Amino acid sequence: MPDLMTEKLIRLNQTKQLSPKLIRNLRERGIEILLFLAALSSVATMAAIIFFLLREISGIFQGILIRLEK
C-alpha cells in the first residue's frame, strides 16, 4: 500500500502531468527534509536534556556553597 506522499504525487501527476523524474526528485527531497527535521528535533531534545542537567548541577553546587558559607 503506497504511503500518503506517494498517493499525493500520483494524484498530482494525473492532474498536472508531472514527469516521472520530477516525482522521483520530489520524493527524495521529501525524505531528506523529514530526516533533517528528525535530526533537528533529536538535537533539540539533547540540548534540552543537557540544559536541564546543567541547571540541576548548578543548583547542587549553589546548595553546597550556601552550606559552606554558614
PLY file of the C-alpha trace (Angstrom):
ply
format ascii 1.0
element vertex 70
property float x
property float y
property float z
element edge 69
property int vertex1
property int vertex2
end_header
0.00 0.00 0.00
1.60 3.30 -1.06
2.22 5.91 1.58
0.40 9.24 1.70
3.18 11.17 -0.05
3.21 8.72 -2.97
-0.58 8.88 -3.28
-0.50 12.68 -3.39
2.24 12.65 -6.03
0.31 10.12 -8.12
-2.85 12.25 -7.87
-0.87 15.38 -8.76
0.71 13.54 -11.68
-2.70 12.51 -13.01
-4.00 16.08 -12.94
-0.91 18.11 -13.88
1.11 15.54 -15.88
4.32 15.73 -13.86
7.35 13.95 -15.24
8.45 10.72 -13.50
11.87 12.30 -12.89
10.25 15.23 -11.07
8.14 12.86 -8.97
11.25 10.89 -8.00
13.09 14.13 -7.18
10.24 15.45 -5.04
10.00 12.16 -3.19
13.75 12.11 -2.44
13.66 15.72 -1.25
10.70 14.97 1.00
12.58 12.12 2.63
15.65 14.35 3.07
13.54 17.05 4.70
11.90 14.53 7.04
15.29 13.14 8.04
16.60 16.67 8.61
13.60 17.53 10.81
14.05 14.30 12.77
17.73 15.08 13.32
16.89 18.64 14.32
14.31 17.50 16.86
16.73 14.99 18.37
19.40 17.72 18.65
16.86 19.99 20.34
15.93 17.20 22.73
19.58 16.57 23.61
20.14 20.30 24.15
17.14 20.46 26.48
18.40 17.47 28.47
21.89 18.96 28.77
20.45 22.33 29.82
18.28 20.64 32.46
21.24 18.63 33.82
23.49 21.71 33.95
20.78 23.64 35.79
20.39 20.82 38.31
24.15 20.53 38.81
24.49 24.29 39.34
21.65 24.12 41.89
23.52 21.38 43.76
26.73 23.45 43.79
24.82 26.51 44.99
23.38 24.44 47.84
26.87 23.23 48.79
28.25 26.80 48.71
25.41 28.08 50.91
26.12 25.32 53.45
29.86 26.07 53.39
29.26 29.79 53.97
27.28 29.10 57.16
0 1
1 2
2 3
3 4
4 5
5 6
6 7
7 8
8 9
9 10
10 11
11 12
12 13
13 14
14 15
15 16
16 17
17 18
18 19
19 20
20 21
21 22
22 23
23 24
24 25
25 26
26 27
27 28
28 29
29 30
30 31
31 32
32 33
33 34
34 35
35 36
36 37
37 38
38 39
39 40
40 41
41 42
42 43
43 44
44 45
45 46
46 47
47 48
48 49
49 50
50 51
51 52
52 53
53 54
54 55
55 56
56 57
57 58
58 59
59 60
60 61
61 62
62 63
63 64
64 65
65 66
66 67
67 68
68 69
